[in-house]
Amino acid sequence: MGLKVAKFGGSSLADAAHFKKVRDILLADEDRRIVVPSAPGKRSSVDIKVTDLLYQCNRLAAAGKNIDEAFDKIVERYNGIAAELGVTIDLEPYLSEVRKQIQLGAGEDYAASRGEYLNGILLADYLGWDFVDPQQGIFFDAQGQLDSEKTQEMLGALFAGHEYAVVPGFYGCDTHGKVKTFSRGGSDITGAIVARAVNADMYENWTDVSGCLMADPRIVRNPEPIRYITYRELRELSYMGASVLHEDAIFPVRIAGIPTNIRNTNQPEEPGTVICYEAEDYDSEHMITGIAGQKNFAIISVEKAMMNAELGFGRRVLQALEEEQVSFEHMPSGIDTMCVVVAESSIDGKKERLVSRIHELCQPDSVEIHSGLALIATVGRGMVRSKGTSARLFNALMKAGVNVRLIDQGSSELNIIVGVDSLDFETATRAIYRAFVVADQPRW
């Protein structure tokens, strides 16, 4: 196929047994020539991530306290993995340097990044691949934002001399040459940045799940996997609460047109989910791609006769929200009614001021705030060319006894969002899933 960049999360590199799984996966496909590791994750529910131990060491050092007890746990973790793998590299000089720099006050970013750094050194030796330090190729500007242009140029040149390479995730270099980290989960971002810099044919994100599911498994029992999804569909589902990948971890590969394949380290035979720019070439047995939703929204309903003829009315309503630093999620409206959907948490302690300000600016007939709303998005590129999608959805909700309080559909027809009482959230989600997925399954 071409060049593949493979990123492995902390759960995929938690111990020596997982290191062996990762090596088998990488060597099973000669196209996998660049790997981005995270720091070792939890081995059990009561375990502590290496990154959390490093944060603890930094806090102790900043308070002038001894870090040896906490850091010895890190030493024990890495030495245990190395011994079981039988690697030849001596980690002691690297571990001693990290301990020393944390004690000298290198700072939180330096401390947090060393989990990936040490794991990268260990994995590179285990594989016999080159180690590439992202501090030499990933750059942040003076505001702490990724310098995409410089990174693209320098990182591409950095990999030019390496046929097989290990590059740690999560960190890069600031304008002063010091270590600078992304937010937590930044290894996903590093993987996408590297994939774009080397113009990879595929970015593989290996974790502990077999791709994306069509619905939340906590609500729908054994939901079907999503085999192919576009970046636009993924953004819609992620926005509505589906836990997949952070937007920052998608952007570099999306703009480069590089597909992302989410795979399961513990079940490498599973194809996972392919996220692509366009999925028109991939058939789906279902009209929809997925369902996602969230609770705890409120509707601000503003009514005024002849509102549609009043220039600037909507702007003034939004001005009131802006003054209270409240962002809105959706804005379905009628000829004499304007509704603004906001997160309930964003208007806590502000309701009276907000209503009062809307009255001052707009002189409406009434302003009401209704809480306890849940939003559910039904997403799918297949809905564009399918007749009766809305009828199918609302019929399913009617049969389930769910009252729809809000309807919002964009002109792209990529999704339909309904608002229901929070108490009906799970019932509504299951009803929609049955209507579009279970009902489509063949009966023998």
DOVEX-291215 format. One record per residue: residue number from 1; z, x, y of N, C-alpha, C in turn. Coordinates in steps of 0.05 Angstrom, whole numbers, m for minus. Example, Ala and Ser with C-alpha at 12.3 -4.5 7.8 and 13.67 -1.06 7.14 Angstrom:
BEGIN
> 1	156	264	m114	156	246	m90	156	264	m66
> 2	142	257	m45	143	273	m21	157	258	1
REM end
This chain:
BEGIN
> 1	0	17	m24	0	0	0	0	17	25
> 2	15	39	25	18	56	49	47	64	52
> 3	54	71	76	81	80	82	101	57	85
> 4	124	60	71	146	41	73	171	54	84
> 5	185	42	102	211	51	112	232	32	99
> 6	252	43	86	272	27	72	299	31	85
> 7	311	10	94	338	12	105	358	0	85
> 8	381	13	80	401	3	62	427	m1	77
> 9	438	m25	74	463	m32	87	487	m19	74
> 10	510	m23	87	535	m11	77	543	m20	49
> 11	538	m45	43	545	m56	16	527	m43	m5
> 12	503	m33	3	485	m21	m16	491	9	m21
> 13	510	20	m5	518	48	m7	548	51	m8
> 14	562	32	m19	591	31	m18	604	52	m37
> 15	590	59	m58	601	78	m78	578	92	m92
> 16	586	110	m111	566	126	m125	547	109	m142
> 17	557	88	m154	540	70	m170	518	58	m153
> 18	525	51	m128	504	40	m111	485	61	m101
> 19	494	86	m97	476	108	m90	455	111	m112
> 20	463	109	m137	444	111	m159	424	89	m159
> 21	433	65	m153	414	42	m150	394	47	m128
> 22	404	58	m106	386	63	m83	365	84	m91
> 23	374	105	m105	355	126	m113	334	114	m132
> 24	342	98	m151	323	85	m170	303	68	m155
> 25	312	53	m135	294	36	m119	274	53	m104
> 26	283	74	m91	265	92	m75	245	106	m92
> 27	253	116	m115	235	131	m132	216	113	m148
> 28	222	87	m149	205	68	m163	179	62	m148
> 29	178	69	m122	154	64	m106	149	89	m89
> 30	127	102	m95	120	127	m80	115	123	m51
> 31	110	98	m43	106	91	m15	132	92	1
> 32	154	90	m12	180	91	2	187	120	7
> 33	181	128	32	184	157	38	203	162	61
> 34	213	141	74	233	145	95	255	124	89
> 35	280	134	89	303	116	84	323	118	106
> 36	334	95	114	354	93	135	380	82	123
> 37	401	99	120	426	90	108	446	81	129
> 38	462	62	121	486	55	137	510	71	126
> 39	533	68	138	557	80	128	567	64	104
> 40	583	76	86	593	62	63	609	37	71
> 41	602	15	58	616	m10	64	640	m14	45
> 42	648	m39	43	671	m46	26	664	m45	m4
> 43	681	m34	m20	678	m35	m49	690	m60	m61
> 44	708	m72	m47	721	m97	m55	731	m112	m30
> 45	740	m136	m34	749	m152	m11	773	m140	4
> 46	788	m123	m10	812	m111	3	806	m83	13
> 47	782	m73	10	775	m46	18	770	m45	48
> 48	769	m21	59	763	m17	87	737	m2	91
> 49	720	m11	108	695	3	113	700	30	126
> 50	683	50	120	686	76	131	685	75	162
> 51	667	59	172	664	57	202	690	47	214
> 52	704	28	201	729	18	211	751	40	211
> 53	750	57	190	769	79	189	763	99	212
> 54	738	103	218	731	121	240	740	110	267
> 55	736	84	271	746	71	295	777	75	297
> 56	790	72	275	819	76	274	827	104	282
> 57	812	124	271	817	152	278	814	157	308
> 58	793	145	319	788	149	348	811	137	365
> 59	820	113	357	842	101	372	867	118	371
> 60	873	128	347	896	145	344	894	171	361
> 61	870	183	361	866	207	376	869	202	406
> 62	858	179	415	859	172	443	888	167	452
> 63	905	159	433	933	154	440	950	179	436
> 64	937	201	429	951	226	425	966	228	399
> 65	958	211	380	972	211	354	956	227	333
> 66	969	233	311	956	248	289	938	230	274
> 67	913	240	267	894	224	253	891	231	223
> 68	907	250	214	903	261	187	905	240	165
> 69	925	223	167	928	203	145	903	185	143
> 70	894	175	166	870	158	166	845	174	158
> 71	842	198	169	818	213	163	817	223	134
> 72	840	228	122	840	236	94	829	215	76
> 73	831	190	84	819	168	68	788	171	69
> 74	777	179	92	749	183	94	740	207	77
> 75	755	228	79	749	252	63	749	245	33
> 76	769	230	25	771	222	m4	747	205	m12
> 77	739	188	6	716	169	0	690	185	m5
> 78	684	203	14	659	218	12	660	238	m11
> 79	682	252	m14	684	271	m36	683	258	m63
> 80	694	233	m65	693	218	m90	664	211	m97
> 81	649	202	m77	621	195	m82	605	220	m90
> 82	609	242	m75	595	267	m81	601	278	m109
> 83	626	277	m117	634	287	m143	621	271	m165
> 84	621	245	m162	609	227	m183	579	230	m184
> 85	566	236	m162	537	240	m161	529	267	m171
> 86	548	286	m170	542	313	m178	524	328	m159
> 87	526	323	m133	509	336	m113	520	365	m109
> 88	502	382	m98	509	410	m94	520	416	m67
> 89	515	398	m48	523	403	m20	553	404	m17
> 90	563	422	m1	591	423	6	596	407	31
> 91	610	384	29	614	367	52	637	376	70
> 92	653	395	61	677	402	75	671	412	104
> 93	651	429	109	646	437	136	638	414	155
> 94	623	395	144	615	371	160	640	354	166
> 95	656	349	146	680	332	149	700	345	168
> 96	703	371	166	722	386	184	713	385	213
> 97	686	387	217	676	386	244	680	358	256
> 98	675	337	240	679	310	250	709	306	257
> 99	727	314	240	755	312	245	763	326	272
> 100	753	350	275	758	367	298	749	353	324
> 101	724	343	324	713	331	348	727	305	355
> 102	735	289	336	750	265	342	777	272	354
> 103	790	292	343	816	301	354	813	312	383
> 104	790	324	389	785	335	415	776	313	436
> 105	773	289	426	766	267	444	737	263	448
> 106	721	266	427	692	262	429	684	234	436
> 107	702	215	431	697	188	439	690	169	417
> 108	690	143	424	686	122	405	658	122	392
> 109	637	127	409	610	127	398	606	149	377
> 110	616	173	384	614	195	366	628	189	339
> 111	653	180	341	669	174	317	655	153	300
> 112	647	131	313	635	109	298	609	117	284
> 113	594	135	296	568	143	285	570	161	261
> 114	593	174	257	595	194	236	594	183	208
> 115	599	157	204	596	145	178	568	146	168
> 116	549	139	186	521	140	179	512	169	176
> 117	521	186	195	514	214	195	521	228	168
> 118	546	224	160	555	237	135	541	225	110
> 119	536	198	111	522	186	89	493	195	87
> 120	481	200	110	454	210	111	452	238	99
> 121	471	255	105	471	282	94	475	281	64
> 122	493	264	55	498	262	26	474	250	11
> 123	462	230	22	439	217	9	415	236	9
> 124	410	251	31	388	270	32	391	291	10
> 125	415	301	6	419	321	m15	415	309	m43
> 126	424	285	m46	422	271	m72	393	266	m79
> 127	377	259	m60	348	253	m64	331	279	m64
> 128	341	300	m51	324	323	m47	304	319	m24
> 129	311	301	m5	293	295	18	304	309	43
> 130	288	310	63	295	323	89	315	304	104
> 131	334	317	118	352	302	135	342	303	164
> 132	339	280	176	329	278	204	351	265	221
> 133	361	279	241	383	269	258	371	252	280
> 134	378	226	281	367	208	302	375	216	330
> 135	395	233	333	403	242	359	381	259	372
> 136	362	268	356	339	283	366	314	266	371
> 137	316	240	364	292	224	367	295	196	378
> 138	320	186	379	325	159	390	341	162	416
> 139	331	152	438	342	157	465	350	131	479
> 140	372	133	494	382	111	510	380	120	540
> 141	375	100	557	373	107	586	401	107	599
> 142	401	110	625	427	113	640	443	87	639
> 143	430	64	634	444	39	632	453	33	603
> 144	448	51	585	456	47	557	437	31	541
> 145	413	26	552	393	11	537	373	30	523
> 146	362	21	501	343	38	487	319	44	504
> 147	312	70	506	288	79	520	265	78	500
> 148	253	55	498	233	50	477	209	69	478
> 149	199	74	502	175	91	505	181	119	497
> 150	203	131	506	209	158	499	216	160	469
> 151	230	141	459	237	141	431	212	139	413
> 152	194	122	420	169	119	405	154	145	403
> 153	152	159	426	137	184	427	152	206	412
> 154	178	210	417	193	232	406	199	228	376
> 155	204	204	368	211	198	340	186	202	322
> 156	163	192	332	139	196	317	132	226	312
> 157	137	242	333	132	271	331	152	284	312
> 158	177	274	313	198	285	296	193	282	266
> 159	181	259	259	175	254	231	149	266	221
> 160	133	277	239	107	288	232	109	310	211
> 161	130	325	212	133	347	193	149	341	168
> 162	154	316	163	171	308	140	156	288	122
> 163	151	295	98	138	276	80	158	256	69
> 164	182	265	62	203	248	53	228	254	70
> 165	240	233	82	262	238	100	283	217	99
> 166	308	225	105	331	208	108	340	209	137
> 167	341	187	151	350	186	179	372	166	181
> 168	396	174	189	419	155	191	414	133	212
> 169	425	110	207	423	88	226	445	88	246
> 170	443	69	265	465	62	283	467	79	309
> 171	455	102	311	460	118	335	436	134	344
> 172	438	144	368	418	161	380	431	179	401
> 173	417	183	423	426	203	443	425	191	471
> 174	446	195	487	445	185	514	433	206	533
> 175	432	200	559	419	218	578	433	244	582
> 176	458	246	572	473	272	574	472	288	548
> 177	456	277	529	455	291	503	476	284	483
> 178	494	266	491	516	258	473	508	234	455
> 179	523	231	433	517	210	415	522	182	428
> 180	503	164	424	505	137	434	498	118	412
> 181	515	98	407	510	79	385	499	53	395
> 182	485	39	376	478	11	381	503	m6	376
> 183	500	m32	379	522	m50	372	525	m49	342
> 184	547	m62	333	551	m63	304	527	m76	290
> 185	520	m65	267	495	m74	254	471	m59	264
> 186	476	m37	278	454	m23	291	436	m8	272
> 187	444	m5	247	426	8	227	401	m8	223
> 188	403	m35	225	380	m52	223	360	m45	246
> 189	371	m41	269	354	m34	293	341	m7	288
> 190	356	13	279	345	39	274	322	37	254
> 191	325	22	233	304	19	213	279	8	225
> 192	281	m12	242	258	m24	255	244	m5	274
> 193	261	10	289	250	30	308	235	52	294
> 194	246	62	272	233	82	256	207	72	244
> 195	207	48	234	183	36	222	161	34	243
> 196	168	27	267	148	26	288	138	53	296
> 197	156	73	298	149	100	307	130	113	287
> 198	133	108	261	115	121	241	92	103	233
> 199	90	80	246	69	61	241	68	53	211
> 200	92	45	201	95	38	173	79	13	166
> 201	72	11	141	58	m13	132	78	m35	124
> 202	103	m27	119	123	m47	112	151	m35	118
> 203	168	m52	129	196	m45	134	213	m61	114
> 204	226	m47	96	243	m60	76	272	m59	85
> 205	285	m82	86	314	m83	93	329	m91	69
> 206	343	m72	56	357	m77	31	386	m83	37
> 207	396	m105	25	423	m114	30	434	m125	4
> 208	453	m144	6	465	m156	m18	457	m184	m22
> 209	436	m193	m9	425	m220	m14	395	m217	m19
> 210	384	m237	m34	356	m236	m42	338	m250	m22
> 211	340	m242	3	324	m254	24	337	m278	37
> 212	320	m293	51	329	m317	66	328	m342	48
> 213	346	m360	54	347	m386	39	338	m408	58
> 214	328	m430	46	318	m453	61	340	m468	75
> 215	365	m465	67	388	m478	79	413	m463	73
> 216	434	m470	87	460	m456	84	471	m463	56
> 217	476	m443	39	486	m449	12	514	m461	12
> 218	528	m459	34	555	m471	36	553	m501	40
> 219	529	m511	47	524	m539	51	506	m551	29
> 220	485	m537	23	466	m546	3	469	m528	m22
> 221	473	m541	m45	477	m525	m69	450	m512	m78
> 222	451	m486	m83	429	m471	m93	403	m476	m78
> 223	403	m472	m52	378	m477	m37	356	m457	m45
> 224	332	m465	m43	309	m448	m52	306	m425	m32
> 225	296	m402	m43	290	m379	m25	265	m384	m9
> 226	264	m370	14	240	m370	31	224	m345	23
> 227	200	m348	14	184	m325	6	170	m313	30
> 228	158	m329	47	144	m319	70	152	m335	95
> 229	158	m321	116	166	m334	141	155	m318	164
> 230	146	m331	185	136	m316	209	160	m308	226
> 231	155	m288	244	176	m280	262	184	m302	281
> 232	165	m320	288	171	m342	305	190	m362	291
> 233	184	m368	266	201	m386	251	229	m374	247
> 234	230	m348	242	255	m334	238	272	m336	263
> 235	259	m333	286	274	m334	312	285	m362	316
> 236	270	m383	309	280	m410	311	304	m415	293
> 237	303	m406	268	325	m409	250	349	m393	258
> 238	345	m368	267	367	m351	275	381	m362	299
> 239	365	m373	318	376	m385	342	395	m408	335
> 240	388	m423	314	404	m446	307	426	m439	286
> 241	431	m414	283	454	m406	267	449	m393	240
> 242	424	m392	231	419	m380	205	424	m350	208
> 243	440	m339	189	447	m311	189	426	m295	175
> 244	409	m282	190	388	m266	178	389	m238	190
> 245	373	m233	210	373	m207	224	376	m212	254
> 246	389	m194	267	392	m196	296	365	m192	310
> 247	361	m206	332	335	m205	347	328	m176	353
> 248	347	m159	361	341	m131	367	330	m116	343
> 249	338	m125	319	329	m111	295	301	m121	286
> 250	291	m141	299	265	m152	293	244	m143	313
> 251	252	m141	338	233	m137	360	214	m113	355
> 252	224	m89	348	205	m66	346	183	m70	326
> 253	190	m82	302	169	m86	282	152	m110	288
> 254	164	m130	302	148	m154	308	125	m147	328
> 255	132	m132	349	111	m125	368	90	m106	357
> 256	98	m92	336	78	m74	323	63	m88	301
> 257	70	m112	294	56	m127	273	63	m117	245
> 258	86	m105	242	95	m94	216	112	m114	202
> 259	105	m122	177	121	m142	163	147	m130	154
> 260	168	m147	152	194	m139	143	200	m153	117
> 261	209	m138	97	216	m150	71	246	m147	66
> 262	260	m170	65	289	m170	60	293	m170	30
> 263	307	m150	19	310	m147	m10	339	m144	m18
> 264	345	m148	m43	372	m146	m54	374	m120	m71
> 265	392	m102	m62	396	m77	m77	405	m82	m106
> 266	420	m103	m110	431	m109	m137	411	m124	m154
> 267	390	m134	m142	369	m148	m157	342	m140	m147
> 268	335	m114	m151	310	m103	m140	285	m116	m151
> 269	287	m130	m173	264	m144	m184	256	m168	m168
> 270	275	m179	m152	269	m203	m136	251	m195	m113
> 271	231	m211	m107	212	m204	m85	224	m207	m57
> 272	246	m222	m55	258	m226	m29	242	m243	m10
> 273	246	m239	16	232	m254	37	216	m235	54
> 274	190	m242	57	173	m226	75	170	m240	102
> 275	178	m226	123	176	m236	150	151	m224	162
> 276	132	m240	170	106	m229	179	98	m242	206
> 277	78	m230	218	70	m240	244	57	m267	242
> 278	39	m269	223	26	m295	217	27	m299	186
> 279	34	m323	178	36	m329	149	15	m349	140
> 280	m7	m351	154	m27	m370	147	m40	m364	120
> 281	m40	m339	113	m53	m331	87	m35	m336	63
> 282	m10	m344	68	9	m347	47	15	m377	44
> 283	9	m388	21	14	m416	16	43	m421	11
> 284	53	m444	20	80	m453	15	79	m480	1
> 285	96	m484	m19	96	m509	m33	110	m531	m17
> 286	123	m524	5	138	m543	20	127	m545	49
> 287	130	m569	61	120	m573	88	137	m557	108
> 288	162	m554	102	180	m539	120	186	m511	109
> 289	196	m494	127	204	m467	119	234	m465	116
> 290	250	m478	133	278	m477	130	293	m497	149
> 291	319	m499	144	336	m517	160	360	m501	169
> 292	367	m504	194	391	m490	204	404	m506	226
> 293	429	m503	230	442	m518	251	470	m507	258
> 294	481	m518	279	507	m510	289	522	m534	300
> 295	548	m532	300	565	m553	312	574	m544	340
> 296	591	m561	351	605	m555	376	587	m553	401
> 297	571	m573	404	555	m576	428	564	m601	443
> 298	556	m602	469	562	m625	485	537	m633	501
> 299	534	m659	507	512	m669	523	522	m677	550
> 300	510	m666	571	515	m675	598	493	m695	605
> 301	499	m720	608	479	m741	613	481	m750	642
> 302	458	m746	656	457	m753	685	437	m775	688
> 303	446	m797	699	428	m821	703	424	m826	733
> 304	400	m833	741	394	m842	768	368	m856	769
> 305	368	m880	780	343	m896	782	322	m881	799
> 306	298	m881	790	275	m868	803	278	m837	804
> 307	293	m827	785	297	m798	784	270	m783	783
> 308	251	m794	769	225	m780	765	210	m776	792
> 309	216	m792	811	203	m790	837	217	m772	857
> 310	240	m762	849	257	m746	867	252	m717	863
> 311	239	m704	882	232	m676	880	256	m658	878
> 312	257	m640	859	278	m621	857	304	m630	843
> 313	303	m654	832	327	m665	820	337	m648	796
> 314	319	m641	779	327	m625	756	337	m597	764
> 315	325	m586	784	334	m560	794	362	m561	804
> 316	369	m582	817	396	m584	828	417	m588	806
> 317	410	m603	785	428	m606	763	433	m578	750
> 318	412	m563	746	415	m536	734	429	m517	753
> 319	427	m522	779	441	m506	799	472	m509	795
> 320	480	m533	790	509	m538	785	518	m523	761
> 321	502	m522	740	509	m507	716	510	m477	722
> 322	490	m468	737	489	m439	743	513	m430	759
> 323	521	m447	778	545	m440	794	570	m437	777
> 324	571	m452	755	594	m450	737	589	m430	714
> 325	567	m416	716	559	m396	696	557	m409	668
> 326	544	m432	667	539	m446	642	509	m446	636
> 327	502	m435	613	474	m435	604	469	m459	587
> 328	444	m469	587	439	m493	572	421	m486	548
> 329	424	m503	527	409	m499	502	383	m515	501
> 330	385	m540	509	362	m558	508	364	m578	531
> 331	341	m591	538	341	m609	561	322	m632	556
> 332	329	m650	537	312	m674	533	317	m694	555
> 333	296	m706	565	299	m724	588	282	m749	585
> 334	291	m770	600	275	m795	602	268	m799	631
> 335	256	m823	637	246	m827	664	269	m829	684
> 336	292	m841	676	314	m843	694	339	m829	684
> 337	336	m813	663	358	m799	651	351	m770	645
> 338	369	m752	652	366	m724	645	390	m715	629
> 339	385	m704	605	406	m695	588	405	m664	586
> 340	428	m651	587	429	m623	584	449	m616	562
> 341	440	m602	542	457	m595	519	468	m567	524
> 342	494	m565	522	508	m539	526	528	m535	503
> 343	536	m510	500	558	m504	481	584	m514	492
> 344	600	m528	475	625	m539	485	643	m517	497
> 345	643	m493	485	660	m472	494	653	m463	523
> 346	627	m467	530	619	m457	557	629	m475	579
> 347	638	m499	573	647	m517	595	677	m523	592
> 348	691	m509	575	720	m512	573	733	m506	600
> 349	749	m524	610	763	m520	636	745	m523	660
> 350	720	m532	656	701	m534	678	689	m562	681
> 351	696	m580	663	683	m606	663	686	m621	689
> 352	710	m623	700	714	m638	725	699	m626	748
> 353	700	m599	750	685	m586	772	655	m590	769
> 354	646	m588	744	617	m591	739	607	m619	746
> 355	622	m639	737	614	m667	744	614	m672	774
> 356	635	m661	786	638	m664	815	615	m651	830
> 357	607	m628	821	586	m613	835	559	m626	831
> 358	554	m638	807	529	m652	802	528	m677	820
> 359	550	m690	824	551	m713	843	544	m704	871
> 360	555	m681	879	551	m671	907	521	m664	911
> 361	509	m652	892	482	m642	895	461	m663	890
> 362	466	m682	872	445	m700	862	450	m730	869
> 363	474	m737	876	481	m765	881	470	m784	858
> 364	477	m778	834	467	m794	812	483	m821	809
> 365	472	m839	793	486	m864	788	510	m859	770
> 366	507	m840	751	529	m834	733	525	m806	721
> 367	547	m794	714	547	m769	699	568	m771	677
> 368	560	m766	653	578	m768	630	575	m743	613
> 369	597	m734	601	596	m712	582	606	m721	555
> 370	589	m719	535	595	m727	508	598	m703	490
> 371	621	m699	478	626	m676	461	622	m684	431
> 372	627	m664	414	626	m669	385	597	m672	374
> 373	579	m657	386	551	m658	377	544	m634	359
> 374	528	m639	339	517	m618	322	487	m619	325
> 375	474	m595	326	445	m594	327	434	m583	301
> 376	413	m595	291	400	m586	266	370	m583	271
> 377	360	m559	265	332	m553	269	318	m553	242
> 378	296	m568	240	279	m567	216	254	m552	225
> 379	250	m529	213	230	m509	222	208	m505	201
> 380	183	m504	210	162	m498	192	134	m499	204
> 381	119	m478	199	91	m477	210	74	m499	197
> 382	82	m508	173	67	m528	158	69	m556	171
> 383	88	m560	189	91	m586	201	69	m592	221
> 384	56	m571	231	35	m574	251	12	m591	240
> 385	5	m585	215	m19	m598	203	m12	m621	183
> 386	13	m629	184	22	m650	165	29	m676	180
> 387	18	m698	171	23	m723	184	49	m735	173
> 388	63	m749	190	87	m764	181	112	m747	178
> 389	112	m723	190	136	m706	187	160	m719	200
> 390	157	m728	224	180	m740	239	189	m765	224
> 391	171	m782	214	178	m806	200	194	m799	175
> 392	186	m779	161	200	m770	137	228	m761	143
> 393	231	m746	165	257	m736	173	276	m758	181
> 394	267	m776	199	285	m797	209	291	m818	188
> 395	272	m822	170	277	m841	148	299	m830	129
> 396	299	m803	125	319	m791	108	347	m794	121
> 397	348	m790	148	374	m792	162	383	m821	162
> 398	365	m840	165	372	m868	165	384	m876	138
> 399	371	m867	116	381	m874	89	408	m862	84
> 400	414	m839	97	439	m825	93	461	m837	112
> 401	453	m856	128	472	m869	146	480	m851	170
> 402	462	m834	178	467	m816	200	454	m826	226
> 403	469	m828	247	458	m837	273	449	m813	288
> 404	424	m814	298	412	m792	313	418	m797	343
> 405	431	m778	355	439	m780	384	420	m765	402
> 406	404	m748	391	386	m732	408	362	m723	392
> 407	338	m723	404	314	m713	391	300	m694	410
> 408	292	m670	400	278	m651	417	257	m637	400
> 409	232	m639	408	210	m626	394	192	m612	414
> 410	187	m587	410	169	m572	428	140	m579	422
> 411	122	m572	441	94	m578	438	81	m562	415
> 412	94	m540	408	82	m523	386	85	m537	359
> 413	103	m557	357	108	m571	332	119	m553	311
> 414	130	m530	319	141	m512	299	168	m521	289
> 415	182	m538	305	208	m548	296	214	m575	308
> 416	232	m589	295	243	m614	305	273	m610	305
> 417	286	m615	329	315	m612	331	327	m640	335
> 418	347	m646	319	361	m671	322	390	m665	328
> 419	402	m682	344	431	m680	350	445	m703	336
> 420	466	m697	321	482	m717	307	511	m711	312
> 421	528	m731	305	557	m726	307	565	m703	289
> 422	583	m686	299	591	m663	283	601	m671	255
> 423	613	m695	253	623	m704	227	601	m710	208
> 424	576	m714	218	553	m720	201	536	m695	195
> 425	545	m672	205	528	m648	203	520	m641	175
> 426	539	m639	157	533	m632	129	516	m653	115
> 427	523	m679	120	508	m701	107	479	m701	117
> 428	475	m696	142	448	m696	154	432	m673	143
> 429	444	m649	141	430	m626	131	421	m630	102
> 430	439	m641	86	432	m646	58	410	m667	55
> 431	411	m687	73	391	m708	72	363	m697	79
> 432	362	m680	99	336	m668	107	326	m650	85
> 433	343	m635	73	335	m617	51	324	m633	27
> 434	338	m655	20	328	m672	m2	300	m683	4
> 435	297	m691	29	271	m704	37	248	m685	36
> 436	252	m660	44	230	m642	47	227	m621	24
> 437	249	m617	9	248	m597	m12	251	m609	m39
> 438	273	m623	m44	277	m635	m70	256	m655	m77
> 439	248	m671	m56	228	m692	m61	201	m680	m67
> 440	196	m655	m59	170	m642	m64	168	m629	m92
> 441	191	m626	m105	191	m612	m130	180	m630	m152
> 442	163	m618	m170	151	m634	m191	171	m645	m211
> 443	167	m669	m220	184	m681	m240	169	m683	m267
> 444	181	m672	m287	167	m670	m313	178	m692	m332
REM end
